[in-house]
Amino acid sequence: AWDAARKYILFGMFRDANGELVGPESEVYETLGIGEQIGGPLEDLAGPALNNFVKFVAVVSFVTSDLYDMTPERTWPWGIGQVVINFML
C-alpha cells in the first residue's frame, strides 16, 4: 500500500484539504518513502502469521461475546480467562 500511495502522489492525483496538488517534493511523499522502506521487508515476514492470529482472536471474541456484561463487575474474570486461553494456544 505504501508504494501505491507514493504512485498516487507521483502521478498528481492527490490533493490536500485546501484542494492544492501534493507533489513528489512534499513531506507526505517523503514520509511514505520512509514507511515503505521500514514496513516493506516486514510485510512479507509478519503479515500472513498476524493475519491468521487476528482472525482467530476475532472469531473467539465473537463466539464468547454472550459471556460478557456491559458492566465490569462480573466481566473481568471472563476477560482474564480469555487472555489466558489466547496465550495457551
N, CA, C and O of each residue as an XYZ file, in Angstrom:
356
protein
N       0.820     -1.195      0.000
C       0.000      0.000      0.000
C       0.863      1.257      0.000
O       0.447      2.303     -0.499
N       2.077      1.149      0.568
C       2.942      2.327      0.600
C       3.325      2.749     -0.817
O       3.259      3.930     -1.158
N       3.724      1.783     -1.635
C       4.142      2.133     -2.989
C       2.972      2.625     -3.830
O       3.151      3.489     -4.689
N       1.781      2.089     -3.598
C       0.600      2.572     -4.334
C       0.284      4.014     -3.956
O      -0.088      4.811     -4.817
N       0.426      4.358     -2.681
C       0.184      5.735     -2.251
C       1.220      6.676     -2.826
O       0.896      7.804     -3.200
N       2.470      6.225     -2.903
C       3.517      7.075     -3.497
C       3.251      7.299     -4.988
O       3.456      8.405     -5.490
N       2.803      6.275     -5.691
C       2.482      6.439     -7.116
C       1.302      7.384     -7.301
O       1.266      8.164     -8.253
N       0.350      7.314     -6.396
C      -0.810      8.203     -6.440
C      -0.360      9.662     -6.373
O      -0.875     10.509     -7.104
N       0.597      9.952     -5.500
C       1.132     11.311     -5.385
C       2.007     11.633     -6.579
O       1.947     12.746     -7.101
N       2.822     10.683     -7.025
C       3.756     10.906     -8.124
C       3.040     11.266     -9.422
O       3.533     12.095    -10.188
N       1.896     10.660     -9.678
C       1.148     10.927    -10.907
C       0.208     12.115    -10.780
O      -0.558     12.394    -11.703
N       0.250     12.828     -9.643
C      -0.524     14.056     -9.486
C      -2.003     13.841     -9.253
O      -2.823     14.627     -9.727
N      -2.357     12.802     -8.539
C      -3.771     12.522     -8.291
C      -4.190     12.774     -6.856
O      -5.318     12.449     -6.486
N      -3.300     13.356     -6.020
C      -3.614     13.574     -4.609
C      -3.653     15.061     -4.313
O      -2.737     15.802     -4.670
N      -4.716     15.488     -3.660
C      -4.864     16.890     -3.259
C      -5.050     16.958     -1.748
O      -5.632     16.057     -1.144
N      -4.553     18.029     -1.145
C      -4.688     18.177      0.302
C      -6.045     18.765      0.654
O      -6.913     18.883     -0.212
N      -6.238     19.136      1.920
C      -7.533     19.635      2.393
C      -7.914     20.960      1.744
O      -9.097     21.285      1.641
N      -6.912     21.731      1.303
C      -7.181     23.018      0.645
C      -7.412     22.871     -0.846
O      -7.687     23.862     -1.523
N      -7.309     21.681     -1.368
C      -7.514     21.451     -2.789
C      -6.256     21.626     -3.615
O      -6.312     21.563     -4.843
N      -5.117     21.846     -2.964
C      -3.860     22.013     -3.687
C      -3.226     20.663     -3.972
O      -3.350     19.723     -3.187
N      -2.556     20.582     -5.087
C      -1.924     19.345     -5.521
C      -0.699     19.046     -4.649
O       0.130     19.923     -4.408
N      -0.596     17.800     -4.179
C       0.555     17.362     -3.401
C       1.479     16.613     -4.342
O       1.082     15.628     -4.965
N       2.723     17.088     -4.445
C       3.660     16.502     -5.389
C       4.760     15.702     -4.724
O       4.778     15.539     -3.504
N       5.685     15.201     -5.547
C       6.762     14.367     -5.022
C       7.782     15.126     -4.173
O       8.606     14.498     -3.509
N       7.750     16.433     -4.179
C       8.667     17.201     -3.343
C       8.093     17.484     -1.956
O       8.725     18.179     -1.160
N       6.928     16.966     -1.661
C       6.250     17.256     -0.396
C       6.748     16.344      0.727
O       7.397     15.325      0.493
N       6.424     16.745      1.935
C       6.784     15.956      3.119
C       5.984     14.651      3.172
O       6.472     13.636      3.668
N       4.772     14.686      2.664
C       3.936     13.479      2.646
C       4.595     12.392      1.801
O       4.611     11.223      2.185
N       5.135     12.782      0.651
C       5.789     11.817     -0.233
C       7.028     11.213      0.433
O       7.279     10.013      0.320
N       7.799     12.053      1.125
C       8.983     11.554      1.823
C       8.597     10.613      2.962
O       9.263      9.603      3.190
N       7.527     10.943      3.673
C       7.069     10.099      4.770
C       6.613      8.740      4.253
O       6.883      7.715      4.880
N       5.932      8.726      3.129
C       5.518      7.449      2.545
C       6.727      6.631      2.120
O       6.696      5.402      2.195
N       7.784      7.286      1.679
C       9.010      6.575      1.325
C       9.641      5.905      2.525
O      10.120      4.775      2.433
N       9.642      6.604      3.658
C      10.184      6.016      4.886
C       9.332      4.825      5.319
O       9.862      3.785      5.710
N       8.021      4.978      5.248
C       7.134      3.868      5.600
C       7.343      2.663      4.706
O       7.276      1.524      5.168
N       7.597      2.907      3.426
C       7.825      1.805      2.505
C       9.143      1.097      2.808
O       9.224     -0.128      2.712
N      10.169      1.851      3.172
C      11.471      1.248      3.477
C      11.429      0.433      4.763
O      12.057     -0.622      4.853
N      10.697      0.914      5.750
C      10.649      0.207      7.029
C       9.629     -0.931      6.994
O       9.925     -2.042      7.434
N       8.444     -0.665      6.479
C       7.372     -1.654      6.519
C       7.433     -2.694      5.428
O       6.852     -3.769      5.577
N       8.119     -2.411      4.335
C       8.166     -3.344      3.222
C       8.748     -4.698      3.559
O       8.111     -5.719      3.300
N       9.953     -4.739      4.136
C      10.526     -6.051      4.473
C       9.722     -6.808      5.531
O       9.689     -8.038      5.517
N       9.083     -6.094      6.437
C       8.322     -6.759      7.492
C       6.955     -7.232      7.017
O       6.323     -8.062      7.671
N       6.498     -6.716      5.893
C       5.164     -7.073      5.394
C       5.084     -8.556      5.039
O       4.113     -9.230      5.386
N       6.094     -9.056      4.354
C       6.086    -10.468      3.967
C       6.435    -11.380      5.131
O       6.042    -12.546      5.153
N       7.166    -10.855      6.086
C       7.607    -11.671      7.209
C       6.485    -11.909      8.217
O       6.224    -13.052      8.593
N       5.823    -10.843      8.656
C       4.840    -10.965      9.726
C       3.400    -10.927      9.241
O       2.495    -11.280      9.996
N       3.165    -10.516      8.025
C       1.810    -10.341      7.529
C       0.937    -11.578      7.583
O      -0.138    -11.532      8.179
N       1.358    -12.691      6.980
C       0.491    -13.874      6.985
C       0.236    -14.440      8.377
O      -0.884    -14.857      8.673
N       1.249    -14.461      9.232
C       1.072    -15.015     10.574
C       0.136    -14.151     11.405
O      -0.733    -14.678     12.098
N       0.296    -12.850     11.349
C      -0.569    -11.965     12.123
C      -1.992    -11.966     11.587
O      -2.944    -11.798     12.349
N      -2.142    -12.153     10.294
C      -3.475    -12.194      9.707
C      -4.281    -13.350     10.288
O      -5.442    -13.170     10.654
N      -3.685    -14.521     10.376
C      -4.382    -15.674     10.942
C      -4.669    -15.481     12.418
O      -5.731    -15.878     12.896
N      -3.738    -14.876     13.151
C      -3.943    -14.649     14.578
C      -5.080    -13.666     14.816
O      -5.903    -13.879     15.706
N      -5.137    -12.603     14.042
C      -6.201    -11.604     14.199
C      -7.556    -12.229     13.889
O      -8.531    -11.972     14.595
N      -7.628    -13.044     12.846
C      -8.883    -13.726     12.522
C      -9.313    -14.664     13.650
O     -10.493    -14.722     13.998
N      -8.361    -15.392     14.216
C      -8.671    -16.317     15.302
C      -9.203    -15.581     16.520
O     -10.214    -15.984     17.096
N      -8.531    -14.502     16.918
C      -8.968    -13.742     18.085
C     -10.345    -13.132     17.840
O     -11.172    -13.091     18.751
N     -10.598    -12.661     16.626
C     -11.902    -12.077     16.312
C     -13.008    -13.125     16.406
O     -14.081    -12.841     16.939
N     -12.762    -14.322     15.900
C     -13.781    -15.377     15.943
C     -14.041    -15.807     17.381
O     -15.194    -15.968     17.781
N     -12.977    -15.994     18.160
C     -13.154    -16.406     19.559
C     -13.895    -15.326     20.340
O     -14.764    -15.640     21.153
N     -13.564    -14.072     20.105
C     -14.258    -12.975     20.792
C     -15.728    -12.921     20.400
O     -16.585    -12.665     21.245
N     -16.022    -13.157     19.136
C     -17.412    -13.143     18.681
C     -18.206    -14.294     19.296
O     -19.351    -14.112     19.711
N     -17.597    -15.477     19.353
C     -18.294    -16.644     19.897
C     -18.541    -16.494     21.391
O     -19.585    -16.921     21.885
N     -17.613    -15.901     22.113
C     -17.755    -15.766     23.562
C     -18.373    -14.428     23.978
O     -18.324    -14.081     25.158
N     -18.938    -13.684     23.065
C     -19.459    -12.347     23.395
C     -20.654    -12.402     24.352
O     -20.899    -11.429     25.066
N     -21.394    -13.495     24.390
C     -22.535    -13.588     25.305
C     -22.108    -13.747     26.764
O     -22.925    -13.568     27.668
N     -20.852    -14.077     27.002
C     -20.369    -14.227     28.376
C     -20.132    -12.891     29.066
O     -20.021    -12.842     30.291
N     -20.054    -11.821     28.308
C     -19.685    -10.525     28.854
C     -20.911     -9.653     29.113
O     -21.890     -9.698     28.368
N     -20.843     -8.864     30.174
C     -21.880     -7.888     30.502
C     -21.383     -6.495     30.123
O     -20.208     -6.300     29.812
N     -22.295     -5.544     30.157
C     -21.911     -4.165     29.886
C     -21.192     -3.533     31.073
O     -20.467     -2.552     30.907
N     -21.384     -4.080     32.258
C     -20.726     -3.551     33.450
C     -19.518     -4.419     33.789
O     -19.573     -5.634     33.598
N     -18.438     -3.835     34.282
C     -17.217     -4.613     34.507
C     -17.203     -5.440     35.785
O     -16.243     -6.174     36.020
N     -18.230     -5.347     36.611
C     -18.206     -6.069     37.880
C     -18.139     -7.587     37.685
O     -17.408     -8.269     38.404
N     -18.889     -8.116     36.726
C     -18.912     -9.565     36.510
C     -18.158     -9.968     35.241
O     -18.093    -11.155     34.921
N     -17.599     -9.022     34.527
C     -16.970     -9.320     33.247
C     -15.487     -9.624     33.363
O     -14.969    -10.416     32.576
N     -14.786     -9.024     34.315
C     -13.328     -9.141     34.346
C     -12.817    -10.569     34.485
O     -11.772    -10.863     33.905
N     -13.471    -11.489     35.212
C     -12.931    -12.858     35.230
C     -12.960    -13.524     33.851
O     -12.044    -14.265     33.493
N     -14.011    -13.254     33.090
C     -14.088    -13.821     31.737
C     -13.012    -13.222     30.835
O     -12.439    -13.919     29.998
N     -12.742    -11.936     31.006
C     -11.692    -11.294     30.207
C     -10.326    -11.867     30.509
O      -9.538    -12.119     29.596
N     -10.038    -12.075     31.783
C      -8.750    -12.678     32.153
C      -8.670    -14.108     31.621
O      -7.621    -14.532     31.136
N      -9.763    -14.844     31.710
C      -9.788    -16.194     31.155
C      -9.544    -16.196     29.659
O      -8.862    -17.082     29.143
N     -10.090    -15.221     28.958
C      -9.884    -15.111     27.512
C      -8.415    -14.868     27.189
O      -7.871    -15.460     26.257
N      -7.782    -14.003     27.956
C      -6.362    -13.726     27.738
C      -5.527    -14.978     27.992
O      -4.611    -15.274     27.226
N      -5.834    -15.712     29.055
C      -5.105    -16.938     29.364
C      -5.284    -17.966     28.261
O      -4.319    -18.621     27.867
N      -6.487    -18.117     27.761
C      -6.744    -19.075     26.675
C      -5.970    -18.695     25.424
O      -5.405    -19.565     24.760
N      -5.935    -17.399     25.089
C      -5.197    -16.961     23.901
C      -3.706    -17.236     24.032
O      -3.055    -17.618     23.060
N      -3.161    -17.043     25.233
C      -1.724    -17.314     25.405
C      -1.416    -18.799     25.405
O      -0.331    -19.202     24.986
N      -2.353    -19.623     25.867
C      -2.125    -21.058     25.856
C      -2.137    -21.621     24.444
O      -1.453    -22.604     24.160
N      -2.902    -21.010     23.568
C      -2.961    -21.504     22.197
C      -1.761    -21.026     21.441
O      -1.615    -21.332     20.258
